């Protein structure tokens, strides 16, 4: 019988992620919260151009994949 999968200890998770703003092209660094779930989606305004983006965060173990798309293209 195999042991159930366990998440890595919190200190091993990525603390920050980055994405490229679809509107202005700037790289934006954001804090990450692994406790919010393995797949996260939220809207955040770009701190450079103020346009909203839909931010996606998918966790694979302790590593996060972060990407964004323009909110106006999404809805």
C-alpha positions in Angstrom: 0.0 0.0 0.0 1.5 3.3 -1.0 1.5 6.5 1.1 -0.8 9.3 0.1 0.8 12.3 -1.7 1.7 15.1 0.7 2.5 18.7 -0.2 6.1 19.8 0.4 6.8 21.8 3.6 5.8 25.5 3.3 9.4 26.7 3.3 9.9 24.9 0.0 7.1 26.7 -1.9 7.8 29.5 -4.4 7.2 32.8 -2.5 6.9 35.0 -5.6 5.8 34.6 -9.1 5.8 36.9 -12.2 3.8 37.4 -15.3 3.9 39.8 -18.3 1.1 42.4 -18.4 -0.8 41.8 -21.6 -1.5 45.6 -21.8 1.9 47.3 -21.2 4.3 44.4 -21.5 5.9 44.9 -18.1 7.0 42.0 -16.0 5.0 42.1 -12.7 6.1 40.2 -9.6 3.4 39.1 -7.2 3.4 37.3 -3.9 2.1 33.7 -4.0 -0.1 31.9 -1.5 0.1 28.1 -1.8 -2.6 27.8 0.9 -5.1 29.2 -1.5 -5.2 26.0 -3.5 -3.4 24.1 -6.3 -5.2 26.1 -9.0 -5.9 29.8 -8.5 -7.5 32.5 -10.7 -8.0 36.1 -9.6 -8.2 39.6 -11.1 -5.4 42.1 -10.4 -4.8 45.6 -11.7 -1.3 46.1 -13.2 0.7 48.4 -10.9 2.2 50.1 -14.0 -0.7 50.7 -16.4 -3.7 50.0 -14.1 -5.4 47.7 -16.6 -6.9 44.6 -15.0 -5.6 41.1 -15.8 -6.9 37.7 -15.0 -4.0 36.0 -13.1 -3.7 32.2 -13.1 -1.5 30.2 -10.7 -1.1 26.5 -11.0 1.0 24.6 -8.5 3.1 21.5 -9.4 4.5 20.4 -6.1 6.4 23.4 -4.7 6.8 25.2 -8.0 4.2 27.6 -9.4 3.3 28.4 -13.0 2.0 32.0 -13.3 0.4 33.6 -16.4 -2.0 36.4 -17.1 -4.5 37.4 -19.8 -6.3 40.7 -20.3 -9.6 40.8 -18.4 -11.4 42.4 -21.4 -10.4 39.4 -23.6 -11.7 37.0 -21.0 -15.3 38.1 -20.6 
